[in-house]
Amino acid sequence: MNVFKYWDDFFAKQKFEEPREAEKQLLLTVTDFLKLKKYDVAEAVLKGFLKHHSKEAEAWMYIFLAECIKARNGPDKELKQILSYAAHLAKRSKKPEDLIRVADLL
């Protein structure tokens, strides 16, 4: 099974009682895959989550997604789009560390 389809299907069915619990589990899952240098899987996890739970999106999710895209030498157009989402959410959150991380990726 395609890793992107797997995570898309997973998050399509997944319901979270608490948004913070979802964020915590997502962060743990993504960081585990990043430590293993499985950037494609981390990217699939993030894209699946964001597709089905966009209301819970945080800047860090798009920042990690941008890092995955950079690791696979993805298209500049895709990277810029992801970074614009990250910048928008970072600005909205008013967390300076998020804004700095986005700027570092530009």
Secondary structure, 3 states (H helix, E strand, C coil): CCHHHHHHHHHHHCCCCCHHHHHHHHHHHHHHHHHCCCHHHHHHHHHHHHHHCHHHCCHHHHHHHHHHHHHCCCCHHHHHHHHHHHHHHHHHHCCHHHHHHHHHHC
